[in-house]
Amino acid sequence: MNEIVVDGGNMNFGQLKTQRHLVNAIDWTMTPEKAVEMYLEWGTGWVRGNDFVASAGDESIYFVLYDWIWPHRVTLIRRTVEGAEEIGDFEVPEELFMASCEEDGKLPGGTVHPPNKALKKWLCEKINGPPLDWNVVEN
């Protein structure tokens, strides 16, 4: 596991871009619900097939949106079986944030959302990440 280096607390886009091991480890398919199932509710996701935590050393790095925080931002999370750590939070365009929340379904009292495809694409471009469709084979 590579160390995450953050000068002065919360990571920003510039710092994230310099930590290629972290950028390359982002799981763009992880959702808040899937993370809870994989890391906190051992055994409840029997239908998930091979998608489970295999050891205490497993971790997932992914973005989430908290719709009750203002100004709206995305938060980068590192989740392990021991818990979740917020690595950084990043300002994003309001229209992309709101579209993600609406697409996922907003609930009263606040909800944690995954970024939608458009926001993922924007984030990936912002941090010079690998193409989101790197594993898609075109015929």
Summary of the structure (lengths in Angstrom):
residues: 139
radius of gyration: 15.2
end to end distance: 36.4
largest distance: 47.5
contacts: 332
relative contact order: 0.17
helix: 32%
strand: 20%
